[in-house]
Amino acid sequence: MKGKEIINGEELLLQEQFTAYFRLYEYPLYCFALKTIQSELLARDIIQEVFIKLWTVRDQFSAITNIEDYLYRMVRNKVVDVLRQLANDRRLRAEYFNDHQWEESRTYDNIVAKEYEFALAEAINQLPPQRRIIYQLSQVEGRTRNEIAEELSISPSTVKNQLTAALSYLRKMVAGQIKLF
């Protein structure tokens, strides 16, 4: 009897933890999916599938070091899956585009662009910290090599070498991840 109570107690704790995660992250994840997929129905479906998947791995909650990153990665992966399905399935694409009244070829380009953005963001996150900072200062903020060198107290040639290495790595990583290009 006591063993059953412990299992029920542990299960109850996992249910409470899952409920807390759901309440905390459901709406931000939905907004993230909606912004990318631009369909309320698809965004809701994605979030539902992500939380169903989370429920199936509830006994592994203690092994997840950063639940927020874990959930956003799950949503991102599911969005990419849905975008790939739309790109590859003519009937699904037609239904999706008819709902949005977009031109199919233009939307296909948008799907490819969004997949590219996801792959690029993932690759940028994998850069070493200093290389990522140099890349962001140069490519996102538009700073010159000299400005970056001065701010980071390194030589302009180091900035150039790090930026070249970052761009080369990003090209290779993105090309390997994008199947639609």
Beta strands, then each sheet from edge to edge (+ up, - down):
end
